Each structure stands twice: as C-alpha cells, then as structure tokens.
Amino acid sequence: MHRNARGEVANVKPWLTTEPKLREILHELRSREPIFHRPEFGSARADFAGMTEDTFWEVGASGRRYSRDHVLDVLEDRHQVDLALEDTWEAIDFACQELGRDTYLLTYTLLQGQRKTRRATIWRRYASAWKIVFHQGTIVEDDTSE
C-alpha cells in the first residue's frame, strides 16, 4: 500500500512506479530507448554489438525469440536504408526497477502510429558502458490495465 503526501491511500500502478533512488538511472536509461533507434549511440553493427551482452536475446512483438546474431543482422540491413522514412515513435510511461547489482528492468510503452507495444529491456551497468541483456516487445490488443 502506498500513501500520498496527504496520507491518503494512493492508487499505485506498479508498472509506472520507480523508487526515488532510481530516478537518475531511469533518466539515463530512458535516453537510450527505444534501443537501436538512438543515432547518438551509433548506427553500425559494431555499435549495436557494443550495446549488447554476448548472451543478449529478445522476444519480438510476434512472440518469436531472436538471437543476438539475428538482431545484429537485421539492424545492419535496416541501417543501410534511409531511416528518415520510419514512422514517428513516441515512448511514454517509463518505469525502472532494480533487479540486482548493476542490473535494471526498464519498461515503457512505444507508440508507432496506430501500433502500440509494451517494451521491457534489462540493462546492466559496467564502469564504462550500459549493455542490454534482454529485450521484449508485446503488441497491445486491449488497453485495459488492472
């Protein structure tokens, strides 16, 4: 149970909650999402490889599992065409949870035109960089949340 500033019980949505101690990390990771679509972090295969753990994998919106090598191949092909043709993407409703030492779960909603997906990325912090451990996107069919 969570109480607001007046001591009243607040309706907390855990998927939108970030502990105050994680606000700086939330801000840092938010600037890196959606993953692989931030040109300031690179746009070449070597850049994407550097962003991911060797054991990285993802579950796409289709429910299919994709290996790191497959994702890197797709990204390499995608970035050889003009990315300016992509839809405008809007990422909202970010939240961050600490999973373990230097390991964090970042969740958010991605709006791509009419397509809406819920996203989850597990990030690990190293002394010199952030690396992605896992990513999942799930298409939102029914937007009722409890």
VENPE-V986873 format. One record per run of one state. SS is the DSSP state (a for helix, b for strand, c for the rest). FROM is the first residue (numbers start at 1). TO is the last residue. If there is no record, write none. Layout:
# VENPE-V986873
[[SS | FROM | TO] [SS | FROM | TO]]
This chain:
# VENPE-V986873
[[c | 1 | 1] [b | 2 | 3] [c | 4 | 8] [b | 9 | 10] [c | 11 | 13] [a | 14 | 16] [c | 17 | 19] [a | 20 | 30] [c | 31 | 38] [a | 39 | 41] [c | 42 | 44] [a | 45 | 51] [b | 52 | 59] [c | 60 | 64] [b | 65 | 67] [a | 68 | 78] [c | 79 | 82] [a | 83 | 85] [c | 86 | 88] [b | 89 | 100] [c | 101 | 102] [b | 103 | 112] [c | 113 | 114] [b | 115 | 125] [c | 126 | 129] [b | 130 | 139] [c | 140 | 146]]
